[in-house]
Amino acid sequence: MPDIFDPHVISRVKNLELRSFRLVQSLMAGMHKSRLRGISTEFAQHRAYVVGDDTRFLDWKAYAKTDRFFVKQFEAETNMPVFFFLDTSASMFFKSDEAAMSKYEYGATIAATMAYLLTQQKDNFGLTLFDEKVRSFLNAKGSGAHFRNIVDILGKTAAGGKTDIGRAMLAVAPQMKNKGIVVVISDFADESELLTKGLGQMSYLGYDALMFHIEDPVERDFPFTGQTIFRGLEGEGRLLCDPEDLRHAYLNERERHLASIRQVCTRFRYEFDDISTDGRLDAVLAGIMSMRLARRRRS
């Protein structure tokens, strides 16, 4: 039986709405026998216990079943909107022969699937598409019509210019209603200075954030051999060289760049995860769902 969470399997489903439906149904169906056990209930009604929580609200029945502590949450606590920021820069549309989907297609699948799940939970979600500027902004709502509008926009979006996450955040933050969770899906092919300002604005306004660094397997591994022409995906030009001469410098520069981004995220206590487009989608979706439980009492 094919594994629906395998990117090569799900990429065969071209309709983004159908793809989202299948992923959510498979995610829910497998929860009783997987490491995601109970997350559907937790997502809507519980969060993990942290030191300092009022023990009067511990769910002892959940503890007996899972051997883990959960705090009961009430409707007002669980109503936290999710704001997706999806990078549509030119580099996000790169897809190597080793990948089933481009970075943008993979990111759009994540956003659409989570939006569908939030629709089922009757929660609100919004979407910002950006490159060096904001290309689309939809504020948080929770209706089926809103979900279909988002899916339609995601399916029609073409490659844009350069990546500038911070500028998009600074532009959109004043329009966002209600504090919630920001989910950034990008290859982070930009510098950290404006990102620092953008995340600083989100932190000041009381938003939590989860940063998903999307990369193609060849960007991660740099497996090239023989004389190769490398083309910059955001207007950097072309370079003809022997990859063996470039590999060490590239991997070092890649790690330096990602370390600088991680440092910015750590400064604001935001999570930063590396996600390859050859990775299973259930782990990624579970990460976002878990994030919705985390640090709800930030001031």
HUSULSUL-V339724 format. One record per backbone hydrogen bond with DSSP energy under -0.5 kcal/mol. CO is the residue of the C=O (numbers start at 0). NH is the residue of the N-H. E is the energy in kcal/mol with one decimal. If there is no record, write none. Layout:
BEGIN
co,nh,e
CO,NH,E
CO,NH,E
END
This chain:
BEGIN
co,nh,e
1,3,-0.8
2,5,-2.0
4,280,-1.9
5,8,-1.2
5,9,-2.3
6,10,-1.8
8,11,-1.3
9,12,-1.4
11,13,-1.0
13,15,-0.6
14,18,-2.6
15,19,-2.2
16,20,-2.2
17,21,-2.5
18,22,-2.2
19,23,-2.5
20,24,-2.5
21,25,-2.3
22,26,-2.5
23,27,-2.6
24,28,-2.3
25,29,-1.7
27,30,-1.0
29,32,-1.1
30,33,-0.9
33,36,-1.5
35,38,-2.3
37,41,-2.5
38,42,-2.8
39,43,-1.2
40,44,-2.8
40,45,-0.5
41,45,-1.6
44,72,-2.5
46,70,-2.8
49,52,-2.1
53,56,-1.7
54,57,-1.5
56,71,-3.4
57,59,-0.9
58,62,-1.7
59,63,-2.1
60,64,-1.4
61,65,-2.3
62,66,-2.9
68,48,-1.9
69,58,-2.8
70,46,-1.2
73,76,-1.3
73,77,-1.7
74,78,-1.1
77,79,-2.2
78,80,-0.6
80,180,-2.4
81,83,-0.6
81,125,-2.4
82,182,-2.8
83,85,-0.6
83,127,-2.8
84,86,-0.5
84,184,-3.2
85,129,-1.8
87,159,-2.3
88,91,-1.1
89,92,-1.4
90,93,-1.3
91,103,-2.9
93,102,-1.4
95,98,-1.2
101,105,-2.4
102,106,-2.4
103,107,-3.2
104,108,-2.0
105,109,-1.9
106,110,-2.5
107,111,-2.7
108,112,-2.3
109,113,-2.4
110,114,-2.2
111,115,-2.3
112,116,-2.2
113,117,-2.6
114,118,-2.0
115,119,-1.9
116,120,-1.7
117,122,-2.8
118,121,-1.2
123,81,-1.7
124,140,-2.0
125,83,-2.7
126,137,-2.9
127,85,-2.8
128,134,-3.0
128,135,-1.7
129,87,-3.5
130,163,-1.5
132,130,-2.3
135,128,-2.3
137,126,-2.1
140,124,-2.6
142,146,-1.9
143,147,-2.5
144,148,-2.0
145,149,-2.2
146,150,-2.6
147,151,-2.1
148,152,-2.1
149,153,-2.8
150,154,-2.2
151,155,-1.1
152,156,-0.9
153,156,-0.5
160,89,-2.7
163,167,-1.4
164,168,-2.3
165,169,-2.5
166,170,-1.8
167,171,-2.2
168,172,-2.7
171,174,-2.3
171,175,-0.8
172,175,-1.0
179,207,-2.2
180,82,-3.3
180,182,-0.5
181,183,-0.6
181,209,-2.7
182,84,-3.1
182,184,-0.5
183,185,-0.5
183,211,-3.5
184,86,-2.6
185,213,-2.8
187,189,-1.1
190,194,-0.6
191,195,-2.3
192,196,-1.3
193,197,-2.7
194,198,-3.0
195,199,-2.1
196,200,-2.0
197,201,-1.9
198,202,-2.7
199,203,-2.4
200,204,-1.9
201,205,-0.5
201,206,-2.7
202,205,-1.1
207,181,-2.9
208,270,-1.3
209,183,-2.4
209,211,-0.6
210,212,-0.7
210,272,-2.9
211,185,-2.3
211,213,-0.8
212,274,-3.6
214,276,-2.2
215,218,-0.8
215,219,-1.6
216,220,-2.5
217,221,-2.2
225,242,-0.9
227,229,-0.6
227,240,-2.1
229,238,-2.3
231,234,-0.9
236,231,-3.5
238,229,-3.3
238,240,-0.6
240,227,-2.5
240,242,-0.6
241,244,-1.6
241,245,-1.0
242,246,-2.8
243,247,-0.5
245,249,-3.0
246,250,-2.7
247,251,-2.1
248,252,-2.5
249,253,-2.9
250,254,-2.2
251,255,-2.3
252,256,-2.6
253,257,-2.5
254,258,-2.4
255,259,-1.8
256,260,-1.7
257,261,-2.8
258,262,-2.1
259,263,-1.5
260,264,-2.3
261,265,-2.9
262,266,-1.9
263,267,-1.1
264,267,-0.5
264,269,-2.9
265,268,-1.2
270,210,-2.7
272,212,-3.4
272,274,-0.5
274,214,-2.2
275,278,-2.3
279,283,-0.8
280,284,-2.4
281,285,-2.3
282,286,-1.6
283,287,-1.6
284,288,-2.2
285,289,-2.7
286,290,-1.9
287,291,-1.4
289,292,-1.7
289,293,-0.6
290,293,-1.0
292,295,-0.5
294,297,-1.1
END
